[in-house]
Each structure stands twice: as structure tokens, then as C-alpha cells.
Amino acid sequence: MWEELDFSKLSERERQVTELIAQGKNFQEIAIIIGIKPASVKKYRETAILKLNLRGTTHPSVLMAVGYALEKKKGNNNGK
């Protein structure tokens, strides 16, 4: 399932937020790291969920798995 996700639909910021969620960071931590408001972090997360067609799966563990898949995909592309 995770391999089928089209990460190209995500903006750079949505990808960044998703990766930080995957690292276990909370909204406040992410906001500080990338210099935006926590409410903006939440919005980027919600938009990423919609773009990846993951509605109803907002549990952090799902986003952590998505972030892992994104990192894995990036690693595979670096090797090509």
C-alpha cells in the first residue's frame, strides 16, 4: 500500500512536515524547526492526508508510516 502513494502530489512543505511527523515530532516542535505556526503545521498535515487519499487515517502512527515510506522512496531514488 505505502509503495503506491504518490508523494509527487505533496508540496515541499507538506513533505517536510510529514517527514518530521515520521520522526515523532509534535506540532510545536515542527513549528519551531521550520519556522511556522503550529496551526500551519496542522494544516499542512491535513492537506498531505487529503492529497495522499488517506482520509480517516489521521492517527500519528499512519503518518509515521507514510513518512517512513517517503524516506524509503527517497533512498531508492538516490541509488539510481
Secondary structure by P-SEA (a helix, b strand, c coil): cccccccccccaaaaaaaaaaaacccaaaaaaaacccaaaaaaaaaaaaaaacccccccaaaaaaaaaaaaaaaaaaaac
